[in-house]
Amino acid sequence: MKLYPLRDFCKEAYQYNQAYLRARPTGEFRAPKKGEWYLSGAIVEGYQAKGDFTGDYHIAEIVLIEKRTVETVVEVIKEIIK
């Protein structure tokens, strides 16, 4: 499932580093209510509704992620550069 960066500060998760928070779609498509998170934008990001909306958006929930660095061998170099 695709995760999206947050555009607004998530006050409910202030104890976490905001760089490790993402918005995940819940599967609902409706008008967000005040305080709910939704997805919007040409480059999709998570926003928190400042008031009740009349238009429909993809509703989101906030998730905490773990970042990992993965190294993969692509090719074995047979000749050593001298």
Buried (B, 14 or more C-beta within 10 A) or exposed (E): EEEBEBBBEBEEBEEEEEEEBBBBBBEBEEBBEEEBBBBBEEEBBBBBBEEEBEEEBBBBEBEEEEEEEEEEEEEEEEEEEE
